[in-house]
Amino acid sequence: MKYRPFGKTGEMISALGFGCMRLPTVERDGRETVNEELAIPLLRRAVELGVNYFDTAWGYLNGESQYVVGRALKPFRDRVLISTKLPMPEVTCTADFDRFLDGALERLDTDRIDFYHFHGINYACFEEKILGYGLLDRAERALSDGRIRHLSFSFHDDPRRMKDIADAAPFSSVLCQYNLIDRKNEESMAYCAEKGMGIVVMGPLGGGNITLGGPDFLKKFSVPAESAAELGLKFVWGNPSVSCALSGMRSLEELEENVRLAEAADAVRASDWNALCGESAELAKLAALYCTGCRYCDVCPQGIRPFAAMSEYNRMHVWGLTEGAKQRYGRAKARGELNITDCIACGACSERCPQKLDIPSELDRIDRIFSELN
């Protein structure tokens, strides 16, 4: 395993982190629950292979993730870094900070949390709840009494807002989305890294879409790799701002393969990373010719969501992510978002499209393409 300095925290973090939102599960009494007989050995094997950063949260796996992570890692507590999160949607008052923190400590069966995050925040949440409820003061107390060692946040907002939040408080690290097909946070990540914050990446393989892309995805890039997963991870690890890439692993095979790839995390050449950046940028420009993802078209009186079709077409046609796009398109249809035959050709969507696309015609064409894939 390769280890990297984690910002200015003084910690060395494994290049591969274990995301504990997708542990092995089993159905019992009609309810999906964590399969501890598989999950606990899997987590412990990760420690043996050198993974030292484990990321969980209050609500993961119906609230079971923290319990299982705590049981699995207790024998190795001094060798690992545990990250968990304050569930911001459930925070309604100042006292909730301590209620959830103390609950997390109990669930994890530990006396401290290494990295405690405000979970999935945007700037509105930061202003309304974190500042409005005085949660930074509560966090300072928890830092002082040792219940948490470092304060962090996980981020979902306009990338510029990441900088604003990072400037507003002494955060040690940030967790954000970043991968070869979604680079919007790249500049803000570099800004935070320059401030001395550690950067942890979630979704390094685009929620599995890059892995599913396989050879079709590989063909889009000149940098050699044995698999789409290897190429995607090469890109993330090649970014000098990145400290750690999280992966949700459900089997020993997945774990051992990712560890094998992580052994070469520091061997990514700057020239290869720059080539991937350039090729990714060109593909993003091509994608924008079809749809920029602005969602201005989300005005259909029939409930059709055109951008849902356009984005999956881009994934397939531009990025070569056919299998993942097909699956996501099917799920959108099942949700009733792409009932193209309901279109009444009112033109409301096309009127609002900055690209001036003939959206009803495009939707009909795209729907035929996906139908032919089944």
LOFIBA-632295 format. One record per residue: residue number from 1; residue in one letter; z, x, y of N, C-alpha, C in turn. Coordinates in steps of 0.02 Angstrom, whole numbers. Each point is the difference from the previous one (the first is absolute). Example, Ala and Ser with C-alpha at 12.3 -4.5 7.8 and 13.67 -1.06 7.14 Angstrom:
// residues 2
1, a, 390, 660, -284, 0, -45, 59, 0, 45, 60
2, s, -36, -18, 53, 3, 42, 59, 37, -39, 55
// end
This chain:
// residues 374
1, m, 0, 42, -60, 0, -42, 60, 0, 44, 62
2, k, -37, -22, 50, 0, 33, 65, 47, -36, 47
3, y, 34, 39, 44, 47, -29, 47, -19, 21, 71
4, r, 15, -45, 47, -19, 11, 69, 61, -11, 45
5, p, 3, 36, 57, 53, -14, 48, -6, -72, 25
6, f, 56, -36, 2, -2, -70, 20, 21, -5, 73
7, g, -49, 15, 44, 13, 0, 71, 55, 50, 16
8, k, 46, -20, 43, 56, 42, 20, 64, -19, -35
9, t, -6, -36, -57, 60, -23, -35, 35, 55, -38
10, g, -35, 55, -13, 28, 52, -41, -11, -11, -75
11, e, -30, -57, -17, -14, -16, -70, -68, 26, -21
12, m, -7, 17, -63, -65, 13, -30, -16, -59, -45
13, i, -56, -32, 13, -18, -62, -34, -59, 12, -47
14, s, 0, -31, -58, -55, 7, -47, -63, -32, 30
15, a, -57, 32, -11, -63, -26, 26, -15, -69, -28
16, l, 24, -14, -60, -7, -66, -31, 68, -35, 1
17, g, 2, -59, 29, 60, -41, 0, -9, -60, -46
18, f, 56, -28, -23, -3, -57, -46, 14, -64, 40
19, g, -51, -42, 6, 8, -65, 31, 25, -50, -51
20, c, 59, -28, 13, 34, -40, -51, -8, -75, 11
21, m, -59, -20, 24, -16, -70, 8, -37, -27, -61
22, r, -26, 45, -42, -42, -20, -57, 24, 32, -65
23, l, 63, -7, -15, 26, 25, -63, -23, -44, -58
24, p, 3, 23, -62, -19, -42, -57, 42, -64, -2
25, t, -32, -56, -14, 34, -65, -2, -12, -35, -66
26, v, 40, -51, -13, -7, -41, -59, 21, -71, 19
27, e, -28, -50, -33, 19, -69, 15, 57, -22, -46
28, r, 54, -23, 32, 57, -26, -38, 20, -68, 29
29, d, 3, -50, -44, 19, -68, 21, -44, -25, 57
30, g, -65, 16, -4, -47, -24, 50, 2, 37, 66
31, r, 35, 57, 3, 7, 38, 62, -17, 73, -12
32, e, -39, 27, 46, -17, 71, -6, 59, 43, 21
33, t, 19, 46, -42, 58, 42, 13, -17, 72, -18
34, v, 37, 48, 27, -14, 70, -15, 17, 15, -73
35, n, -45, 35, -33, 11, 22, -69, 37, 67, 4
36, e, 66, -4, -3, 40, 60, 8, -10, 50, -57
37, e, -17, -24, -59, -11, 45, -56, -58, 47, 13
38, l, -47, -23, 42, -56, 44, 19, 11, 32, 68
39, a, 28, -37, 47, 5, 24, 69, 48, 58, 7
40, i, 58, -4, -32, 50, 53, 9, -25, 66, -29
41, p, -26, 2, -61, -28, 64, -24, -58, 25, 43
42, l, -39, -46, 28, -56, 20, 43, 25, 35, 63
43, l, 50, -29, 32, 28, 29, 60, 33, 68, -15
44, r, 34, 4, -56, 34, 63, -18, -51, 53, -18
45, r, -55, -19, -31, -52, 48, -16, -31, 27, 65
46, a, -5, -43, 51, -27, 23, 64, 44, 55, 29
47, v, 66, -8, -6, 46, 52, 24, -13, 65, -39
48, e, -6, -6, -65, -12, 59, -42, -64, 36, 20
49, l, -49, -38, 23, -65, 30, 19, -1, 23, 72
50, g, 56, -7, 35, 5, 28, 67, -4, -49, 58
51, v, -12, -64, -13, 0, -50, 54, 72, -6, 26
52, n, 8, 6, 66, 69, -5, 26, 8, -53, 54
53, y, -53, -40, 14, 5, -53, 51, -16, -67, -32
54, f, 47, -46, 3, -6, -65, -32, 10, -54, 54
55, d, -50, -42, 8, -1, -49, 54, 6, -71, -28
56, t, 52, -35, 21, 11, -69, -22, 15, -42, 62
57, a, 17, -63, -11, 17, -45, 56, 39, -59, -27
58, w, 33, -35, 46, 44, -56, -18, -37, -52, -42
59, g, -60, -19, 19, -33, -56, -33, -47, 18, -56
60, y, -11, 65, -13, -49, 19, -51, 20, -28, -69
61, l, -52, -25, -35, 9, -24, -69, 56, -52, -4
62, n, -6, -50, 44, 49, -55, 2, 71, 26, 9
63, g, 7, 53, 38, 66, 27, 14, 28, 46, -53
64, e, -38, 13, -53, 26, 40, -56, -12, 75, 8
65, s, -47, 20, 41, -20, 70, 4, 58, 46, 16
66, q, 40, -18, 51, 55, 44, 19, 49, 11, -57
67, y, 16, -53, -36, 47, 6, -57, -27, 50, -52
68, v, -63, -8, -18, -29, 42, -52, -7, 72, 23
69, v, -21, 9, 62, -5, 68, 27, 68, 33, 0
70, g, 52, -37, 20, 67, 28, 0, 23, 22, -68
71, r, -11, -44, -51, 21, 18, -68, -39, 60, -27
72, a, -65, 1, 15, -42, 54, -27, 18, 68, 31
73, l, 14, 1, 65, 8, 63, 35, 72, 24, 6
74, k, 47, -40, -21, 71, 20, 7, 15, 68, -30
75, p, -26, 17, -60, 16, 66, -28, -32, 58, 39
76, f, -48, -17, 44, -37, 53, 36, 11, -6, 76
77, r, 53, -36, 20, 6, -20, 71, -7, 59, 48
78, d, 28, 58, -16, -2, 56, 46, -67, 36, 1
79, r, -45, -20, -45, -66, 32, -4, -55, -41, 33
80, v, 16, -61, 21, -53, -44, 24, 16, -27, 69
81, l, -53, -23, 34, 4, -34, 64, -15, -73, -11
82, i, 46, -44, 18, -10, -72, -8, -16, -31, 68
83, s, -55, -36, 2, -21, -36, 60, 3, -75, -14
84, t, 32, -37, 45, -2, -73, -6, -3, -29, 71
85, k, 2, -67, 5, -20, -31, 63, 43, -61, 17
86, l, 9, -10, 65, 32, -59, 27, -52, -56, 4
87, p, 9, -57, -34, -51, -53, -1, -3, -38, 66
88, m, -41, 22, 46, 0, -26, 68, -12, -75, 5
89, p, -43, -32, -41, -7, -72, 6, 65, -39, -13
90, e, 45, 30, -38, 63, -33, -16, 56, 17, 48
91, v, -13, 45, 47, 52, 19, 49, 0, -51, 57
92, t, 57, -33, 10, 5, -51, 52, 56, 14, 50
93, c, 38, 54, -11, 54, 16, 46, 19, 73, -9
94, t, 41, 26, 45, 20, 70, -2, 36, 18, -65
95, a, 43, -45, -23, 41, 15, -60, -42, 8, -63
96, d, -61, -25, 1, -43, 5, -59, -16, 72, -17
97, f, 1, 45, 50, -14, 70, -15, 49, 26, -52
98, d, 64, -10, 12, 51, 26, -47, 2, -40, -64
99, r, -13, -65, 4, 0, -41, -60, -53, 24, -50
100, f, -60, 10, 24, -54, 23, -45, 9, 73, -20
101, l, 23, 42, 45, 11, 70, -17, 53, 7, -54
102, d, 56, -33, 9, 53, 4, -50, -22, -31, -66
103, g, -41, -52, 5, -27, -30, -62, -46, 48, -36
104, a, -41, 37, 38, -46, 48, -31, 39, 57, -33
105, l, 53, 23, 33, 41, 53, -30, 31, -23, -66
106, e, 21, -63, -1, 29, -27, -62, -53, -7, -54
107, r, -58, -26, 18, -54, -9, -49, -22, 67, -29
108, l, -6, 50, 44, -23, 66, -22, 56, 41, -31
109, d, 61, -25, 4, 59, 34, -28, 4, 72, 25
110, t, -2, 6, 66, 2, 66, 32, 43, -5, 63
111, d, 24, 57, 24, 41, 0, 60, -41, 16, 63
112, r, -66, 14, -9, -42, 14, 59, -72, -15, -17
113, i, -37, -16, 52, -72, -10, -5, -33, 55, 42
114, d, -45, 36, -30, -29, 59, 34, -45, -20, 58
115, f, -44, -50, -10, -45, -22, 52, 2, -77, 3
116, y, 29, -25, 54, 7, -73, 8, -49, -24, 52
117, h, -44, -45, -20, -55, -23, 42, 12, -70, 28
118, f, -21, -10, 63, -14, -67, 24, -66, -19, -33
119, h, -1, -54, -39, -55, -14, -46, -58, -37, 33
120, g, -59, 29, -4, -63, -34, 18, -2, -25, 71
121, i, 22, 40, 48, 8, -26, 68, -65, 6, 40
122, n, -5, -44, 49, -48, 6, 54, 39, 6, 64
123, y, -34, 8, 57, 37, 12, 62, 38, -62, 22
124, a, -26, -59, -14, 36, -61, 18, 66, -3, -36
125, c, 1, 17, -64, 62, 1, -39, 47, 54, 28
126, f, -28, 57, 18, 41, 53, 28, 37, -23, 63
127, e, -37, -33, 44, 31, -24, 62, 49, -57, -13
128, e, -22, -49, -39, 40, -61, -9, 62, 12, -42
129, k, -7, 36, -56, 56, 6, -46, 36, 68, 5
130, i, -38, 54, -4, 32, 66, -2, 34, 14, 66
131, l, -35, -11, 56, 31, 9, 65, 44, -59, 18
132, g, -27, -60, -11, 36, -61, 20, 67, -9, -34
133, y, 5, 18, -63, 63, -7, -36, 43, 64, 1
134, g, -24, 51, 34, 39, 62, 3, 3, 36, -67
135, l, -54, -3, -40, 2, 29, -66, -1, 76, 1
136, l, -26, 30, 53, 1, 73, 4, 71, 26, 6
137, d, 43, -38, 36, 70, 20, 4, 33, -5, -69
138, r, -15, -53, -37, 27, -6, -68, -25, 57, -45
139, a, -63, 18, 9, -27, 55, -39, 35, 66, 16
140, e, 15, 11, 64, 35, 61, 20, 69, 3, -33
141, r, 34, -56, -5, 65, -1, -33, -7, 17, -74
142, a, -52, -29, -31, -11, 14, -71, -19, 73, -12
143, l, -35, 30, 47, -15, 71, -5, 64, 42, 8
144, s, 42, -21, 45, 62, 36, 12, 48, -3, -58
145, d, 4, -59, -33, 48, -7, -55, -30, 20, -68
146, g, -64, 21, 1, -30, 28, -61, -31, -50, -47
147, r, -1, -64, 18, -31, -49, -45, -76, 11, -3
148, i, -29, 21, 55, -71, 20, -1, -5, 71, 28
149, r, -48, 38, -25, -9, 69, 22, -55, 6, 52
150, h, -51, -43, -5, -56, 3, 48, -24, -71, 14
151, l, -20, -13, 62, -26, -65, 20, -76, 3, 5
152, s, -33, -51, -28, -73, 0, -5, -27, -71, 14
153, f, -65, -6, 0, -30, -68, 3, -65, 0, -38
154, s, -15, -58, -30, -67, -10, -29, -38, -45, 48
155, f, -65, 11, 5, -38, -23, 58, -60, -43, -19
156, h, -8, -56, 36, -58, -44, -8, -17, -29, 69
157, d, -43, 33, 37, -17, -24, 67, -59, 40, 26
158, d, -19, -14, 62, -50, 40, 35, 24, 73, -1
159, p, -42, 47, -22, 21, 70, -6, 32, 29, 62
160, r, -21, -23, 59, 29, 27, 62, 74, -16, 5
161, r, 20, -55, -32, 70, -20, 3, 45, 45, -42
162, m, -29, 35, -49, 40, 47, -38, 28, 54, 46
163, k, -40, 22, 47, 23, 51, 48, 57, -27, 42
164, d, -8, -62, 23, 52, -29, 43, 67, -5, -36
165, i, -2, -21, -63, 61, -6, -39, 30, 69, -14
166, a, -43, 47, -17, 24, 68, -14, 33, 31, 61
167, d, -24, -17, 60, 28, 28, 62, 66, -34, 20
168, a, 13, -59, -29, 56, -40, 23, 67, 16, -32
169, a, -2, 36, -55, 63, 15, -37, -10, 63, -42
170, p, 55, 32, -20, -5, 62, -38, -14, -11, -74
171, f, -59, -26, -15, -19, -12, -69, -18, 65, -35
172, s, 19, 5, -64, -15, 61, -39, -67, -3, -35
173, s, -23, -61, -17, -63, -6, -36, -30, -68, 10
174, v, -64, -6, -18, -35, -64, 2, -40, -8, -64
175, l, -3, -62, -23, -40, -18, -59, -56, -45, 23
176, c, -62, 17, -15, -56, -40, 24, -59, 2, -48
177, q, -46, -47, 9, -60, -4, -40, -50, 54, 23
178, y, -31, 33, -50, -51, 50, 17, -38, 19, -62
179, n, -66, -2, 4, -42, 21, -55, -71, 13, 25
180, l, -43, 19, -45, -68, 21, 17, -41, -55, 32
181, i, 16, -63, -14, -38, -55, 30, 39, -37, 54
182, d, 61, 22, 14, 41, -31, 52, 37, 56, 37
183, r, -31, 26, 52, 26, 58, 36, 28, -18, 68
184, k, 13, -64, 13, 18, -20, 68, 64, 32, 25
185, n, 46, 18, -45, 63, 30, 22, -2, 76, 8
186, e, -57, 29, -11, -5, 74, -5, 24, 35, 64
187, e, -22, -22, 57, 20, 33, 63, 75, -8, 13
188, s, 26, -60, -13, 71, -12, 12, 43, 39, -49
189, m, -24, 8, -62, 36, 41, -48, 6, 72, 25
190, a, -55, 26, 27, 1, 69, 27, 49, 5, 58
191, y, 3, -51, 41, 46, -1, 57, 73, 3, -25
192, c, 15, -42, -49, 68, -2, -27, 18, 66, -34
193, a, -48, 29, -36, 12, 64, -33, 15, 54, 51
194, e, -36, -1, 56, 11, 49, 53, 70, -6, 30
195, k, 26, -62, -1, 68, -12, 24, 53, 24, -49
196, g, -21, 19, -60, 47, 24, -50, 19, -52, -51
197, m, -37, -56, -3, 15, -52, -49, -37, 14, -65
198, g, 31, -19, -55, -35, 2, -64, -46, -60, -7
199, i, -56, 10, -33, -50, -53, -8, -8, -16, -75
200, v, 16, -62, -19, -11, -23, -68, -55, -52, 1
201, v, -47, 6, -45, -58, -44, -3, 8, -50, -56
202, m, -10, -64, 16, -6, -51, -52, -73, -20, -6
203, g, -19, -26, -58, -69, -20, -10, -49, 57, 2
204, p, 16, 59, -27, -47, 56, 4, -65, -13, -37
205, l, 1, -48, -47, -61, -17, -37, -23, -71, 17
206, g, 19, -23, 60, -24, -65, 24, 20, -57, -45
207, g, 64, 0, -23, 23, -53, -43, -37, -4, -66
208, g, -26, 57, -23, -36, 3, -63, -75, -8, 7
209, n, -23, -19, 60, -72, -10, 10, -40, 64, -9
210, i, 28, 56, 24, -36, 63, -7, -5, 20, -74
211, t, 54, -9, -36, -1, 15, -72, -52, -42, -35
212, l, -2, -65, 16, -49, -45, -31, -72, 18, 19
213, g, -7, 34, 57, -68, 18, 22, -36, 47, -48
214, g, 38, 44, -33, -28, 44, -51, -59, 40, 24
215, p, -50, 10, -43, -58, 42, 17, -38, -24, 61
216, d, -4, -66, 10, -37, -25, 59, 32, 24, 65
217, f, 66, 4, 0, 35, 25, 59, -11, 75, 8
218, l, 5, 36, -55, -8, 73, 2, -68, 20, 29
219, k, -51, -39, -16, -68, 16, 23, -7, 0, 76
220, k, 47, -32, 34, -5, -5, 73, 22, 65, 35
221, f, 29, 46, -39, 30, 59, 31, -25, 63, -35
222, s, 0, 55, 38, -27, 63, -26, 54, 44, -32
223, v, 64, -15, 14, 54, 42, -26, 10, -14, -75
224, p, 1, 52, -41, 6, -11, -73, 68, -26, -20
225, a, 0, -46, -48, 62, -27, -29, -17, -31, -67
226, e, 49, 0, -45, -12, -28, -66, 4, -76, -1
227, s, 34, -29, 49, 9, -72, 2, 6, -23, 72
228, a, -8, -65, 11, 9, -28, 67, 72, 9, 22
229, a, 48, -6, -47, 70, 9, 17, 13, 71, 24
230, e, -29, 49, -33, 9, 69, 21, -28, 11, 69
231, l, -59, -28, 14, -30, 9, 65, 43, -32, 54
232, g, 25, -61, -13, 42, -35, 49, 64, 38, 15
233, l, 31, 28, -52, 62, 37, 11, -14, 68, 33
234, k, -56, 31, -17, -20, 62, 35, -3, -11, 75
235, f, -30, -57, 19, -6, -14, 71, 68, -8, 33
236, v, 45, -38, -31, 66, -11, 30, 39, 65, 3
237, w, 2, 37, -55, 38, 62, -1, -31, 54, 44
238, g, -65, -6, 13, -32, 49, 43, 16, -8, 73
239, n, 27, -58, 19, 19, -11, 70, 63, 39, 15
240, p, -1, 47, 47, 59, 43, 12, 60, -39, 26
241, s, -9, -62, 22, 57, -40, 24, 40, -30, -57
242, v, -31, -8, -59, 30, -38, -55, 52, 42, -37
243, s, 59, -29, -8, 52, 32, -40, -3, -21, -73
244, c, -12, -66, -11, 6, -27, -67, -44, -62, -7
245, a, -32, -8, -58, -39, -59, -15, 37, -40, -54
246, l, 14, -63, 14, 34, -43, -48, -50, -29, -49
247, s, 21, -5, -62, -40, -34, -51, 45, -46, -41
248, g, -22, -61, -9, 36, -47, -44, -26, 9, -71
249, m, 42, 27, -44, -23, 19, -67, 36, -42, -53
250, r, -39, -30, -45, 29, -46, -49, 2, 28, -70
251, s, -26, 59, -10, -2, 28, -68, 8, 76, 4
252, l, 20, 29, -57, 5, 73, -4, -68, 33, 11
253, e, -53, -33, -24, -67, 28, 7, -19, 5, 75
254, e, 14, -53, 38, -14, 2, 72, 41, 53, 34
255, l, 64, 4, -17, 45, 49, 30, -26, 71, -14
256, e, -14, 15, -62, -19, 68, -18, -67, 20, 30
257, e, -46, -48, 6, -64, 14, 32, 10, 14, 75
258, n, 41, -40, 33, 12, 12, 71, 36, 65, 13
259, v, 47, 18, -44, 34, 64, 6, -49, 57, -9
260, r, -45, -8, -48, -52, 52, -10, -41, 10, 64
261, l, -19, -55, 32, -38, 5, 61, 42, 31, 56
262, a, 65, -17, 2, 44, 25, 52, 10, 75, -5
263, e, -8, 27, -59, 7, 73, -8, -51, 38, 42
264, a, -54, -34, 18, -52, 32, 42, 1, -26, 71
265, a, 55, -33, 20, 3, -31, 66, -9, 50, 56
266, d, 25, 61, -9, -5, 50, 54, -63, 42, -5
267, a, -43, -17, -49, -61, 40, -9, -61, -32, 32
268, v, 10, -56, 35, -56, -33, 33, -23, 43, 59
269, r, -62, 19, -2, -27, 44, 52, -12, -40, 65
270, a, 12, 33, 56, -10, -33, 65, -73, -22, 7
271, s, -46, 40, -27, -71, -18, 5, -16, -64, -39
272, d, 33, -9, -58, -11, -60, -39, 29, -61, 36
273, w, 59, 9, 29, 31, -56, 36, -42, -20, 60
274, n, -25, 49, 36, -43, -15, 58, -64, -34, -21
275, a, -28, 20, -58, -60, -33, -25, 14, -73, -17
276, l, 56, -13, -32, 19, -68, -17, 10, -42, 63
277, c, 31, 30, 51, 9, -36, 63, -67, -20, 31
278, g, -47, 48, 1, -65, -15, 29, -38, -53, -39
279, e, 0, 5, -66, -36, -48, -41, 33, -69, 4
280, s, 66, -1, 2, 36, -64, 7, -17, -33, 67
281, a, -3, 40, 53, -15, -28, 66, -70, -29, 2
282, e, -48, 33, -32, -69, -26, -2, -4, -65, -38
283, l, 37, -5, -55, 1, -62, -38, 33, -56, 40
284, a, 53, 17, 37, 33, -50, 41, -47, -27, 54
285, k, -42, 44, 28, -50, -23, 48, -49, -48, -32
286, l, -21, 16, -61, -47, -44, -35, 32, -67, -14
287, a, 64, 1, -20, 35, -62, -13, 3, -44, 61
288, a, 9, 31, 58, 6, -37, 62, -65, -36, 19
289, l, -56, 22, -28, -63, -35, 13, 0, -69, -31
290, y, 38, -8, -54, 4, -64, -34, 59, -42, 24
291, c, 56, 33, 15, 59, -37, 22, 52, 51, 22
292, t, 29, -9, 59, 51, 46, 24, 71, -22, -20
293, g, 5, -59, -30, 66, -25, -20, 42, -26, 57
294, c, -31, -20, 55, 38, -24, 59, 32, -68, -11
295, r, -28, -39, -46, 24, -67, -18, -9, -53, 54
296, y, -41, 15, 50, -15, -51, 50, -33, -61, -31
297, c, -31, 10, -58, -35, -55, -33, 46, -48, -37
298, d, 65, 13, 2, 47, -40, -39, 16, -66, 36
299, v, -53, -40, 10, 7, -63, 39, -33, -58, -37
300, c, -15, 8, -64, -39, -50, -36, 39, -65, -9
301, p, -30, -58, 20, 35, -64, -9, 6, -20, -73
302, q, -38, 33, -44, 2, -15, -71, 47, 47, -38
303, g, 31, 46, 37, 47, 46, -33, -31, 60, -32
304, i, -65, 12, 11, -33, 60, -27, 22, 60, 43
305, r, 14, 56, -33, 21, 60, 36, -54, 54, -9
306, p, -48, 2, 45, -58, 45, -9, 17, 73, -10
307, f, 50, 25, 35, 17, 71, -4, 22, 18, -71
308, a, 27, -48, -38, 21, 14, -68, -60, 18, -44
309, a, -56, -34, 13, -61, 16, -36, -31, 65, 25
310, m, -2, 8, 66, -31, 59, 30, 36, 64, -21
311, s, 66, -1, 0, 38, 60, -16, -12, 22, -72
312, e, -4, -49, -46, -13, 18, -70, -71, 24, -10
313, y, -47, -28, 38, -69, 25, -3, -2, 73, 22
314, n, 37, 16, 53, 3, 70, 23, 29, 45, -53
315, r, 54, -22, -32, 31, 40, -53, -51, 17, -55
316, m, -41, -50, -16, -48, 10, -54, -62, 38, 23
317, h, -31, -26, 52, -66, 26, 21, 6, 68, 34
318, v, 51, 10, 42, 7, 61, 39, 40, 53, -37
319, w, 58, -21, -28, 46, 48, -30, -8, 9, -75
320, g, -38, -45, -32, -9, 6, -72, 58, -24, -41
321, l, 43, -43, 30, 60, -25, -35, -14, -69, -31
322, t, -49, -2, -44, -26, -63, -25, 53, -40, -39
323, e, 33, 32, -47, 47, -37, -43, 57, -30, 40
324, g, 30, 40, 44, 55, -26, 41, -23, -55, 46
325, a, -60, 8, 30, -27, -51, 45, -12, -65, -37
326, k, -27, 5, -61, -13, -60, -40, 65, -37, -14
327, q, 52, 37, -18, 64, -32, -15, 30, -34, 61
328, r, -2, 35, 57, 29, -28, 61, -41, -60, 25
329, y, -66, 3, -7, -42, -56, 19, 17, -62, -42
330, g, 9, 11, -64, 18, -55, -44, 67, -31, 18
331, r, 48, 42, 18, 66, -27, 20, -5, -39, 65
332, a, -42, 24, 47, -9, -37, 63, -32, -68, -13
333, k, -47, -3, -46, -30, -64, -18, 51, -46, -32
334, a, 42, 27, -43, 51, -40, -33, 50, -29, 51
335, r, 11, 37, 54, 46, -25, 53, -34, -51, 45
336, g, -65, -12, -10, -36, -48, 41, -25, 28, 66
337, e, 0, 67, 7, -21, 31, 63, -76, 10, 4
338, l, -35, -5, -58, -71, 15, -1, -40, -55, -35
339, n, 15, -61, 18, -40, -56, -27, -62, -7, 44
340, i, -49, 45, -13, -58, 7, 43, -41, -65, 3
341, t, 1, -39, -53, -39, -62, -1, 29, -52, 49
342, d, 61, 12, 24, 29, -47, 49, -24, 13, 71
343, c, -38, 54, 10, -24, 18, 67, -43, -56, 29
344, i, 15, -20, 63, -39, -53, 32, -47, 29, 54
345, a, -6, 67, 1, -45, 35, 46, 12, -19, 73
346, c, 64, -6, 18, 16, -18, 69, -12, 58, 49
347, g, 1, 62, -27, -14, 58, 42, 60, 28, 37
348, a, 59, -29, -10, 59, 24, 37, 15, 73, -15
349, c, -8, 19, -63, 14, 69, -20, -49, 49, 32
350, s, -64, -16, -3, -52, 44, 27, 7, 9, 76
351, e, 21, -54, 34, 8, 3, 72, 52, 51, 21
352, r, 50, 10, -43, 55, 45, 16, -8, 70, -28
353, c, -53, 12, -38, -10, 65, -32, -25, 52, 49
354, p, 37, 55, 13, -24, 52, 46, -64, 33, -25
355, q, -11, -1, -67, -59, 31, -28, -61, -46, 2
356, k, 11, -62, 22, -53, -51, 4, -32, -12, -69
357, l, 41, 1, -52, -26, -13, -67, -12, -74, -11
358, d, -51, -15, -39, -13, -69, -21, 47, -12, -60
359, i, 62, -17, 15, 52, 0, -52, -13, -51, -55
360, p, -21, -62, 14, -14, -46, -56, -52, 27, -49
361, s, -53, 32, 26, -50, 28, -44, 28, 60, -39
362, e, 40, 41, 34, 31, 58, -33, 47, -23, -56
363, l, 39, -52, 13, 46, -24, -50, -36, -26, -62
364, d, -55, -34, 11, -40, -26, -56, -28, 58, -41
365, r, -25, 51, 35, -28, 58, -35, 54, 37, -39
366, i, 57, 12, 32, 54, 37, -33, 27, -38, -60
367, d, 6, -65, 8, 26, -40, -56, -47, 2, -60
368, r, -65, 1, 12, -48, 6, -55, 7, 68, -34
369, i, 10, 52, 40, 7, 68, -29, 61, 3, -45
370, f, 57, -25, 23, 60, 2, -41, -5, -45, -61
371, s, -34, -57, 8, -9, -44, -57, -40, 33, -56
372, e, -49, 40, 19, -41, 34, -49, 37, 56, -36
373, l, 57, 24, 29, 39, 52, -33, 43, -27, -57
374, n, 12, -65, -1, 44, -29, -51, -38, -18, -64
// end
